[in-house]
């Protein structure tokens, strides 16, 4: 029984040990392999994210640069010149070298194209509007409208883009539509740029656009063009990646950037490395066990309305990244086999002992039989030992490691074939001499020293051994030396297992070099780089951080944030670090420190151990002090008036909305005052825009001095101011305040060396009785302001229902006036003009009359102003001019002497139409001789747009048409202008004529005007002559002609009599 149990027990113990060892080895291999894979994957994803962040931040900066450029067209009072554009963009191009060009696209109508091209050829010979087709630049065909590259910086290298019509480009058109809808920069997709050679991949790029509106234009005004920033994708992304040290063409990480939301080679913007491989299907088999695994990371983001899709990919070689796990696997298998062999041997020895005991117990009875059995058993054991030896040799011979067994005297007892091969041995004799050339650098001597120590002490050890195999490069082996003990516990020799770690050492050297490169980049980076542990102590900080704090690195390392900190608010930053450590989520905070004080944007990224626990936080900080200053400036430009510093319309809308919400909550009233300076435009035109600006600034100062801190004084544009007055209990306070403001405004002020008294008119509406909405209150206050002006100016009026009714009446009158020409309700009447010298009628003045079918006769004072305001005066004026020329032709065909007809023209006609072309067309169509026509205008026209008005009048005068100044003496004095314009006649206003008989001062003034006009070679006409006494006096002092009821009222042409 004893024998049977021994024989059946020992194989299972060895087998169990083998299985347990292999299981533990497999688990160790999988665990170490997964840890190695996780470490490689984490490093790859961090590098990929750093590249993506650099690209995204760079595109965001590009959008902000375009916003800064666009503000140039809003903040400059006059149209931006080409030189201003050049000066403004130079520092931007220097700071952002990846910008291909800054453009201003001007909108050009087809009828303006010849003149525009002519002006541009004066600057750029051979200039013409072009288009981009099939990657080449051609002259653009005629189109109703063009969007032309007008300003271009830098011009060098971008010449093909100058004059390019981008209207045909659907990408830029859609981007501009997006910018118009959002008011923010908008980006196109990938485009073929005009710059460069056709088919060149470097011509691929994109454009960011932002519309440009006329300065102080009301909402809804069409854009005059747009500002644009042009980027070549190749240079842009190389620069962005290189700026953070992430552009390395030799890097194993490939990067593909697509314009869009998916991977599409047609939209490829940039690539380093080969084309990204297709994502492998997921399976139960771990990815890291795949020999040729490739890791892929995709990221997407949106900048300026354009989506970007980034694919990062890198190969993960199995042998390079899993050296440790393979060593654990092979070592574990070998040790498991050795341990099982040793247990088997021990089991066999135990069985042998039991058998000897049995033999001796039964020696007397079975001596011969036991002897035979003992011999048989010995033979079996020897066979078993031989089998085990063969198994060991088979394992050793097939092992990729170099295996060698040494005796007690360090002599070689056995070496496997792999070791034979690398040592260049030619026989299987262990005692064959090994060439010293196989062990350079005395490595064999170091190995033998360690081997003897293992044999002498019985303690395992390890050593690196350099071997030079024949015909191969030098290899490095990691050798494990294991002492082998006899049954009595003494050391009988040693077993060595050598593994080739040449590739591992090479990769390790590369990793060390890479780490050194990272440290070099970190130490020389202008960004701050700091690592914090769980106690928010600084584990690492680069030199930039020490320089920013003004301390030594030794003073800041291993110190918590709150200890000796230079931060302006260390507690808040410490709390942000604690939150990232606890949540494991990245965060971005702004901190202030340094001398001088700067603002740094710190990106806090959690760092994890293999178990997924947050072990530290890496903080990367960038100086955003200048960026914040730009943002503050942009905010000021967006919400405050540049000239006066008062809130603009946008901020006013926000303030009044808040005031109305608070008033509803507190059951209060809110007062809204609309203020307009009286005759501001005349002052501005007379004294100049500089004086006008000074007047507006002084007005703003005086208004602010009259109100409380809780009140809002805003400038809506021009000379229009509006006040929001919350917390009003009694409306009498509004009356008191309005009187105070008018008195304060009327205080004399000095402008351009002249002392002036400027008055204002105020309209007032009150919440809630005059409206519940801000728009309604502003409209009603404007109506009350109009009422105040109508009542003589320099006063204030509260809104009332009568004002609303009057506004509705005005709107109805405007609608009827628009239809009056079609219905034939407008008629031209003629009032005679009398020549004092010859005593006869020499012509007439054409006067407009309106007979409404329901309203009856409408007074000219009631509708002429409406026609001026709405622009209908242009069409109506042409109608009057045509009728007057027709009548003049008819009269001169009947009578023997020349009869002329005078027609009034308004400033609006001169400003909004080509008056010279209109007069020439009407004369040609009617056949009227130019000498029969006289055009009358008021003094105010001579003060507006001096150069343009002079050109128009000289054109008309050159045709032979006479030009008269109507109502002379009633406007602001501008007598010097009479010498600059081709004036033939002065008409003295009737207000001077009516008092000439009884008022000496009027008589003197009229005589002075006549003498001055005659001295300048002009004819004088007196208006409003109603009595024979007035006519006689005027004839006596030398007046040329008269006009008034004394000779007749205005009548239709058919009733006019020439006497």
Secondary structure as UniProt FT lines:
FT   HELIX           2..75
FT   HELIX           82..95
FT   TURN            97..98
FT   STRAND          99..109
FT   HELIX           110..112
FT   HELIX           113..123
FT   TURN            125..126
FT   STRAND          130..133
FT   TURN            134..135
FT   STRAND          136..139
FT   STRAND          145..153
FT   TURN            156..157
FT   HELIX           159..161
FT   TURN            162..163
FT   STRAND          164..165
FT   TURN            167..168
FT   HELIX           170..182
FT   STRAND          186..187
FT   STRAND          191..192
FT   TURN            198..199
FT   HELIX           201..203
FT   STRAND          204..212
FT   TURN            215..216
FT   TURN            219..220
FT   STRAND          225..232
FT   HELIX           233..243
FT   TURN            244..245
FT   TURN            249..250
FT   STRAND          253..259
FT   HELIX           265..267
FT   STRAND          268..272
FT   HELIX           287..289
FT   STRAND          292..303
FT   TURN            304..305
FT   STRAND          306..317
FT   HELIX           318..321
FT   HELIX           323..361
FT   TURN            362..365
FT   HELIX           367..397
FT   STRAND          402..406
FT   TURN            408..409
FT   STRAND          412..415
FT   HELIX           417..423
FT   TURN            430..431
FT   HELIX           436..438
FT   HELIX           440..442
FT   HELIX           443..457
FT   STRAND          461..467
FT   TURN            470..471
FT   STRAND          475..485
FT   TURN            487..488
FT   STRAND          491..500
FT   HELIX           502..524
FT   STRAND          528..532
FT   TURN            534..535
FT   STRAND          537..541
FT   HELIX           543..549
FT   HELIX           553..556
FT   TURN            557..558
FT   TURN            561..562
FT   TURN            568..569
FT   HELIX           570..583
FT   STRAND          587..593
FT   TURN            594..597
FT   STRAND          598..608
FT   TURN            610..611
FT   STRAND          614..623
FT   HELIX           625..639
FT   TURN            642..644
FT   HELIX           649..666
FT   STRAND          669..677
FT   TURN            678..679
FT   HELIX           680..687
FT   HELIX           689..706
FT   TURN            709..710
FT   STRAND          712..717
FT   TURN            718..719
FT   STRAND          720..728
FT   HELIX           732..745
FT   STRAND          749..751
FT   TURN            752..753
FT   STRAND          754..756
FT   STRAND          760..767
FT   TURN            768..770
FT   HELIX           774..790
FT   TURN            791..792
FT   STRAND          796..798
FT   HELIX           801..823
FT   STRAND          826..835
FT   TURN            836..839
FT   STRAND          840..852
FT   TURN            853..855
FT   STRAND          856..858
FT   HELIX           860..870
FT   HELIX           872..894
FT   STRAND          900..904
FT   HELIX           907..912
FT   HELIX           915..926
FT   HELIX           930..932
FT   STRAND          933..937
FT   HELIX           939..942
FT   HELIX           946..958
FT   TURN            959..960
FT   STRAND          962..968
FT   HELIX           975..979
FT   STRAND          985..988
FT   HELIX           990..993
FT   TURN            994..998
FT   HELIX           1000..1015
FT   TURN            1016..1017
FT   STRAND          1019..1023
FT   HELIX           1028..1036
FT   TURN            1037..1038
FT   STRAND          1041..1043
FT   TURN            1045..1047
FT   STRAND          1051..1052
FT   HELIX           1053..1055
//
